[in-house]
Amino acid sequence: MKLWPFLLIAYAVFYFLFSGGKMPGPPSSETVRRTGSEVGSILLFVVLLTVGLMAFVFWKGRTARRKSTVAFLHPDPSALLAVYEQVLASSNRLPDGACYLANSRAMAHVFYGDAASARRELSRVDWAGRPPIIRAMERASEASILMLCEDAPAQGLPLAREALSMIDLPSPVVGSAQGRAYFEVCVSIGEVLTGTATPASLQVLEQHHEKTPLAMVRLLSAWGLRVAYTRAGDTARAEAMRELLQREAPHCAPLHRIPG
């Protein structure tokens, strides 16, 4: 690809900006060479800055995931709540940022079996009129409360399905698979608990359990698989999930029981 046309345009723009608005005459070869060098330096700086920002975001994401994994070892939800407060501290300045924090705090209580505190966190936000993908979080959290804390999967499954139908994350979008994972796991768990699971339901749980970097999704899918394996009489795989849950979330009571 020839760069001369772009260099000439860049030269004209720079000259116009820094010469009081006068249009330049034909540039010399030395001027073009110098301008090309300056443009190349700017492009290099932009590339390095972009790579640096991407690395920082990646590092921050890994740090947050590592902290949340450790927090699940705590005997109460305080450590998990602290992680979410730290990670989402600046989210209140963003559109719908308060929703992300309220939802995360609610789910922390769900994992420790406290339905009342989870609903109290959700009630801090007015979900009406929010974009569908935001309202889907509230639906999925309520479904989780019903299924994990109140043994009401028949009521939770329709909410989980509604939540999944409300999100629109095309697969080419970076992170879309992770964004859908929680919603898909909720639906599959609801199907397992209500006795309506299909081989596809188990496949969803197994795939997300193996591939997700998110502790919340990994633990939920492990619990769903433990219930499914236990009911199917697959004691070896059920025991493997039980040991994982005991090791990674020893104090999360809802994850240590098999619903009747």
Secondary structure, DSSP 4 states (H G I P E B T S, - for coil): ---HHHHHHHHHHHHHHHTTTPPP-PPPHHHHHHHHHHHHHHHHHHHHHHHHHHHHHHHHHHHHHHHHHHHTTSSSTHHHHHHHHHHTTTGGGSTTHHHHHHHHHHHHHHHTT-HHHHHHHHTTS--TTS-HHHHHHHHHHHHHIIIIIS--HHHHHHHHHHHHHH----TTSTTHHHHHHHHHHHHHHHHHHTT---HHHHHHHHHHHHH---HHHHHHHHHHHHHHHHHHT-HHHHHHHHHHHHHH-TT-GGGG----
